[in-house]
């Protein structure tokens, strides 16, 4: 019969969900800038024109976007033009049935207005029926 040593230390921990504008910076929870979205539905779908406002930051960053132009869209192609503060940063004719990743560099110390435009729109499947051009799957600041 061996004498087993046990430690009965009391450990305290506090768990909570992050707020929308919080994220981890190393081991510290910090407020992160929130992207202001205009022209997007709650599920990410957008019409021909939508806008993201990115607050100024002390360092240069990149906005990583992922958009969907679905295979069931009634239009075969659409021209996508994205601008940052009025200057074109992405322009391409896309065929339906794809997800596209777009990286937009953001300069330090100034806010950025990102405008996403698509030339064509289509009706979402029934019973929805909204007329939309693309879906913003994700938008992440890096």
DRENPA-3360 file (N, C-alpha, C; in nm, 2 decimals, always signed):
BEGIN
1 = XXXXXXXX = +0.08/-0.12/+0.00/+0.00/+0.00/+0.00/+0.09/+0.12/+0.00 ~ +0.10/+0.19/-0.12/+0.18/+0.31/-0.13/+0.10/+0.43/-0.09 ~ +0.17/+0.52/-0.03/+0.11/+0.65/+0.01/+0.12/+0.74/-0.11 ~ +0.00/+0.77/-0.17/+0.00/+0.86/-0.28/-0.02/+1.00/-0.24 ~ +0.06/+1.09/-0.29/+0.05/+1.23/-0.26/-0.04/+1.30/-0.36 ~ -0.13/+1.38/-0.31/-0.22/+1.45/-0.39/-0.22/+1.60/-0.35 ~ -0.24/+1.68/-0.45/-0.25/+1.82/-0.43/-0.39/+1.86/-0.45 ~ -0.45/+1.93/-0.36/-0.58/+1.98/-0.37/-0.59/+2.13/-0.38;
9 = XXXXXXXX = -0.51/+2.18/-0.47/-0.51/+2.33/-0.49/-0.64/+2.37/-0.55 ~ -0.68/+2.49/-0.51/-0.80/+2.55/-0.57/-0.75/+2.63/-0.69 ~ -0.81/+2.60/-0.80/-0.78/+2.67/-0.93/-0.91/+2.75/-0.96 ~ -0.88/+2.87/-0.99/-0.99/+2.96/-1.03/-0.97/+3.00/-1.18 ~ -1.08/+2.99/-1.25/-1.07/+3.03/-1.39/-1.20/+3.11/-1.43 ~ -1.19/+3.20/-1.52/-1.31/+3.27/-1.56/-1.32/+3.26/-1.71 ~ -1.43/+3.21/-1.76/-1.44/+3.19/-1.91/-1.56/+3.28/-1.96 ~ -1.54/+3.34/-2.07/-1.64/+3.42/-2.13/-1.62/+3.42/-2.28;
17 = XXXXXXXX = -1.73/+3.45/-2.35/-1.72/+3.46/-2.50/-1.66/+3.60/-2.53 ~ -1.59/+3.61/-2.64/-1.54/+3.74/-2.69/-1.65/+3.82/-2.74 ~ -1.65/+3.95/-2.72/-1.74/+4.04/-2.79/-1.70/+4.05/-2.93 ~ -1.79/+4.11/-3.01/-1.76/+4.12/-3.16/-1.63/+4.19/-3.19 ~ -1.60/+4.29/-3.11/-1.48/+4.37/-3.13/-1.36/+4.33/-3.05 ~ -1.36/+4.20/-3.00/-1.24/+4.16/-2.92/-1.17/+4.04/-2.99 ~ -1.04/+4.03/-2.96/-0.97/+3.92/-3.01/-0.84/+3.90/-2.93 ~ -0.77/+3.79/-2.95/-0.65/+3.76/-2.87/-0.53/+3.83/-2.94;
25 = XXXXXXXX = -0.45/+3.89/-2.86/-0.32/+3.95/-2.90/-0.22/+3.88/-2.80 ~ -0.17/+3.77/-2.85/-0.09/+3.69/-2.76/-0.18/+3.62/-2.66 ~ -0.15/+3.65/-2.53/-0.24/+3.60/-2.42/-0.34/+3.70/-2.37 ~ -0.34/+3.82/-2.43/-0.42/+3.93/-2.38/-0.54/+3.95/-2.47 ~ -0.66/+3.97/-2.41/-0.78/+4.00/-2.49/-0.78/+4.15/-2.51 ~ -0.79/+4.19/-2.63/-0.79/+4.34/-2.67/-0.90/+4.37/-2.76 ~ -0.95/+4.49/-2.75/-1.05/+4.54/-2.84/-0.99/+4.55/-2.99 ~ -1.06/+4.49/-3.08/-1.01/+4.49/-3.22/-1.11/+4.58/-3.30;
33 = XXXXXXXX = -1.06/+4.64/-3.40/-1.15/+4.73/-3.48/-1.26/+4.65/-3.55 ~ -1.37/+4.71/-3.55/-1.49/+4.64/-3.61/-1.51/+4.70/-3.75 ~ -1.53/+4.61/-3.85/-1.56/+4.66/-3.98/-1.71/+4.71/-3.99 ~ -1.73/+4.82/-4.04/-1.86/+4.87/-4.05/-1.91/+4.83/-4.19 ~ -2.02/+4.76/-4.20/-2.07/+4.70/-4.32/-2.20/+4.77/-4.36 ~ -2.21/+4.81/-4.49/-2.33/+4.87/-4.55/-2.36/+4.80/-4.68 ~ -2.49/+4.77/-4.70/-2.53/+4.70/-4.82/-2.52/+4.55/-4.82 ~ -2.49/+4.50/-4.70/-2.49/+4.35/-4.68/-2.61/+4.31/-4.60;
41 = XXXXXXXX = -2.67/+4.20/-4.63/-2.78/+4.14/-4.55/-2.71/+4.07/-4.43 ~ -2.79/+4.03/-4.33/-2.73/+3.96/-4.22/-2.66/+3.83/-4.25 ~ -2.70/+3.77/-4.36/-2.64/+3.64/-4.40/-2.53/+3.66/-4.50 ~ -2.49/+3.78/-4.52/-2.37/+3.81/-4.61/-2.40/+3.84/-4.75 ~ -2.52/+3.82/-4.80/-2.56/+3.85/-4.94/-2.56/+4.00/-4.96 ~ -2.52/+4.04/-5.08/-2.51/+4.18/-5.11/-2.57/+4.21/-5.26 ~ -2.62/+4.32/-5.28/-2.67/+4.36/-5.41/-2.55/+4.40/-5.50 ~ -2.57/+4.49/-5.59/-2.46/+4.53/-5.69/-2.35/+4.61/-5.62;
49 = XXXXXXXX = -2.38/+4.68/-5.51/-2.28/+4.76/-5.44/-2.29/+4.75/-5.29 ~ -2.18/+4.73/-5.23/-2.17/+4.72/-5.08/-2.05/+4.79/-5.04 ~ -2.04/+4.82/-4.91/-1.93/+4.90/-4.86/-1.88/+4.85/-4.72 ~ -1.75/+4.85/-4.70/-1.69/+4.82/-4.57/-1.61/+4.94/-4.53 ~ -1.62/+4.99/-4.41/-1.54/+5.10/-4.35/-1.44/+5.03/-4.25 ~ -1.32/+5.06/-4.27/-1.21/+5.00/-4.19/-1.15/+5.12/-4.11 ~ -1.15/+5.11/-3.98/-1.09/+5.22/-3.90/-0.94/+5.23/-3.92 ~ -0.89/+5.35/-3.89/-0.74/+5.37/-3.90/-0.67/+5.28/-3.80;
57 = XXXXXXXX = -0.55/+5.24/-3.83/-0.46/+5.16/-3.74/-0.32/+5.22/-3.74 ~ -0.25/+5.19/-3.63/-0.11/+5.24/-3.62/-0.02/+5.17/-3.72 ~ -0.06/+5.05/-3.76/+0.03/+4.98/-3.86/-0.05/+4.94/-3.98 ~ +0.03/+4.91/-4.09/-0.03/+4.87/-4.21/-0.09/+4.73/-4.19 ~ -0.20/+4.70/-4.25/-0.27/+4.57/-4.24/-0.32/+4.53/-4.38 ~ -0.38/+4.41/-4.38/-0.44/+4.36/-4.50/-0.58/+4.31/-4.47 ~ -0.68/+4.35/-4.56/-0.81/+4.30/-4.54/-0.83/+4.18/-4.63 ~ -0.86/+4.07/-4.58/-0.87/+3.94/-4.65/-1.02/+3.92/-4.67;
65 = XXXXXXXX = -1.07/+3.92/-4.79/-1.21/+3.90/-4.83/-1.22/+3.76/-4.90 ~ -1.34/+3.70/-4.87/-1.37/+3.58/-4.94/-1.52/+3.60/-4.99 ~ -1.54/+3.59/-5.12/-1.67/+3.61/-5.17/-1.72/+3.49/-5.25 ~ -1.85/+3.47/-5.25/-1.91/+3.36/-5.33/-1.99/+3.41/-5.44 ~ -1.97/+3.36/-5.56/-2.05/+3.38/-5.68/-2.10/+3.24/-5.72 ~ -2.22/+3.20/-5.67/-2.26/+3.06/-5.67/-2.29/+3.00/-5.81 ~ -2.28/+2.87/-5.82/-2.29/+2.80/-5.94/-2.44/+2.81/-5.99 ~ -2.53/+2.82/-5.90/-2.67/+2.83/-5.94/-2.72/+2.97/-5.99;
73 = XXXXXXXX = -2.63/+3.07/-5.99/-2.67/+3.20/-6.03/-2.72/+3.20/-6.17 ~ -2.82/+3.28/-6.20/-2.88/+3.28/-6.34/-2.80/+3.35/-6.44 ~ -2.69/+3.42/-6.40/-2.60/+3.49/-6.49/-2.47/+3.41/-6.49 ~ -2.41/+3.40/-6.61/-2.29/+3.31/-6.63/-2.17/+3.38/-6.58 ~ -2.16/+3.52/-6.59/-2.04/+3.59/-6.54/-2.08/+3.72/-6.48 ~ -1.99/+3.78/-6.41/-2.01/+3.92/-6.35/-1.88/+3.98/-6.33 ~ -1.87/+4.11/-6.36/-1.74/+4.19/-6.34/-1.75/+4.24/-6.20 ~ -1.64/+4.21/-6.12/-1.62/+4.25/-5.98/-1.52/+4.36/-5.98;
81 = XXXXXXXX = -1.55/+4.48/-5.92/-1.46/+4.59/-5.90/-1.46/+4.63/-5.76 ~ -1.34/+4.62/-5.69/-1.33/+4.66/-5.55/-1.24/+4.79/-5.55 ~ -1.28/+4.89/-5.47/-1.20/+5.01/-5.46/-1.16/+5.03/-5.32 ~ -1.05/+5.10/-5.29/-1.01/+5.14/-5.16/-0.99/+5.29/-5.17 ~ -1.07/+5.36/-5.10/-1.07/+5.51/-5.10/-1.07/+5.56/-5.24 ~ -1.15/+5.50/-5.33/-1.17/+5.55/-5.47/-1.08/+5.49/-5.57 ~ -0.97/+5.43/-5.53/-0.87/+5.37/-5.62/-0.90/+5.22/-5.64 ~ -0.90/+5.17/-5.76/-0.93/+5.03/-5.79/-0.82/+4.94/-5.73;
89 = XXXXXXXX = -0.85/+4.84/-5.65/-0.76/+4.75/-5.60/-0.78/+4.61/-5.65 ~ -0.90/+4.58/-5.71/-0.93/+4.45/-5.77/-1.03/+4.47/-5.87 ~ -1.01/+4.41/-5.99/-1.11/+4.41/-6.10/-1.09/+4.28/-6.18 ~ -1.20/+4.21/-6.19/-1.19/+4.08/-6.26/-1.33/+4.03/-6.30 ~ -1.34/+3.97/-6.42/-1.46/+3.91/-6.47/-1.46/+3.77/-6.41 ~ -1.56/+3.73/-6.33/-1.57/+3.60/-6.27/-1.68/+3.52/-6.33 ~ -1.65/+3.39/-6.34/-1.76/+3.29/-6.39/-1.83/+3.24/-6.26 ~ -1.95/+3.21/-6.27/-2.03/+3.16/-6.16/-1.97/+3.03/-6.11;
97 = XXXXXXXX = -2.00/+2.99/-5.99/-1.96/+2.86/-5.93/-1.83/+2.87/-5.86 ~ -1.79/+2.98/-5.80/-1.66/+2.99/-5.73/-1.67/+3.07/-5.61 ~ -1.57/+3.04/-5.53/-1.53/+3.13/-5.41/-1.40/+3.20/-5.45 ~ -1.39/+3.33/-5.42/-1.28/+3.40/-5.46/-1.22/+3.47/-5.33 ~ -1.09/+3.46/-5.31/-1.02/+3.53/-5.21/-0.95/+3.65/-5.26 ~ -0.97/+3.76/-5.20/-0.91/+3.89/-5.24/-0.84/+3.95/-5.12 ~ -0.72/+3.99/-5.14/-0.64/+4.06/-5.04/-0.63/+4.21/-5.07 ~ -0.66/+4.29/-4.98/-0.66/+4.44/-5.01/-0.56/+4.50/-4.90;
105 = XXXXXXXX = -0.45/+4.55/-4.95/-0.36/+4.62/-4.85/-0.42/+4.75/-4.80 ~ -0.40/+4.77/-4.67/-0.45/+4.89/-4.60/-0.33/+4.97/-4.54 ~ -0.32/+5.09/-4.58/-0.21/+5.17/-4.53/-0.23/+5.20/-4.38 ~ -0.12/+5.24/-4.31/-0.13/+5.27/-4.17/-0.19/+5.42/-4.16 ~ -0.24/+5.44/-4.04/-0.28/+5.58/-4.00/-0.39/+5.64/-4.08 ~ -0.47/+5.57/-4.16/-0.58/+5.63/-4.22/-0.70/+5.53/-4.24 ~ -0.82/+5.58/-4.22/-0.93/+5.48/-4.24/-0.94/+5.45/-4.39 ~ -1.01/+5.34/-4.42/-1.03/+5.30/-4.56/-1.18/+5.27/-4.58;
113 = XXXXXXXX = -1.22/+5.32/-4.70/-1.36/+5.28/-4.74/-1.34/+5.18/-4.86 ~ -1.38/+5.06/-4.84/-1.37/+4.96/-4.94/-1.51/+4.94/-5.00 ~ -1.52/+4.96/-5.13/-1.65/+4.95/-5.21/-1.64/+4.82/-5.29 ~ -1.73/+4.74/-5.28/-1.74/+4.61/-5.36/-1.86/+4.63/-5.46 ~ -1.83/+4.62/-5.59/-1.93/+4.63/-5.69/-1.93/+4.51/-5.78 ~ -2.05/+4.47/-5.82/-2.06/+4.36/-5.92/-2.16/+4.40/-6.03 ~ -2.13/+4.36/-6.15/-2.21/+4.41/-6.26/-2.34/+4.34/-6.28 ~ -2.35/+4.22/-6.23/-2.47/+4.14/-6.25/-2.54/+4.10/-6.12;
121 = XXXXXXXX = -2.67/+4.08/-6.13/-2.74/+4.03/-6.01/-2.83/+3.91/-6.05 ~ -2.88/+3.84/-5.95/-2.96/+3.72/-5.98/-3.05/+3.70/-5.86 ~ -3.16/+3.63/-5.88/-3.26/+3.60/-5.77/-3.20/+3.49/-5.69 ~ -3.21/+3.50/-5.56/-3.18/+3.38/-5.47/-3.28/+3.28/-5.48 ~ -3.25/+3.15/-5.46/-3.35/+3.04/-5.47/-3.48/+3.07/-5.39 ~ -3.59/+3.01/-5.44/-3.72/+3.02/-5.37/-3.71/+2.95/-5.24 ~ -3.77/+2.99/-5.14/-3.87/+3.09/-5.14/-3.81/+3.23/-5.11 ~ -3.68/+3.25/-5.11/-3.62/+3.37/-5.07/-3.65/+3.48/-5.18;
129 = XXXXXXXX = -3.59/+3.47/-5.30/-3.62/+3.56/-5.40/-3.56/+3.69/-5.40 ~ -3.47/+3.72/-5.30/-3.40/+3.85/-5.30/-3.31/+3.86/-5.43 ~ -3.30/+3.97/-5.48/-3.21/+3.99/-5.60/-3.07/+4.04/-5.55 ~ -2.97/+3.95/-5.56/-2.84/+3.98/-5.51/-2.73/+3.95/-5.61 ~ -2.60/+3.99/-5.58/-2.49/+3.98/-5.67/-2.38/+3.89/-5.62 ~ -2.36/+3.88/-5.49/-2.26/+3.79/-5.44/-2.28/+3.78/-5.29 ~ -2.20/+3.69/-5.22/-2.21/+3.67/-5.08/-2.07/+3.69/-5.02 ~ -2.07/+3.78/-4.92/-1.94/+3.80/-4.84/-1.93/+3.68/-4.74;
137 = XXXXXX = -1.84/+3.59/-4.77/-1.83/+3.47/-4.68/-1.75/+3.51/-4.55 ~ -1.64/+3.59/-4.57/-1.56/+3.64/-4.46/-1.49/+3.76/-4.50 ~ -1.46/+3.84/-4.39/-1.38/+3.96/-4.40/-1.30/+3.97/-4.28 ~ -1.16/+3.96/-4.29/-1.07/+3.95/-4.18/-0.96/+4.04/-4.19 ~ -0.93/+4.12/-4.09/-0.82/+4.21/-4.09/-0.69/+4.13/-4.04 ~ -0.58/+4.14/-4.11/-0.46/+4.07/-4.07/-0.35/+4.17/-4.07;
% end
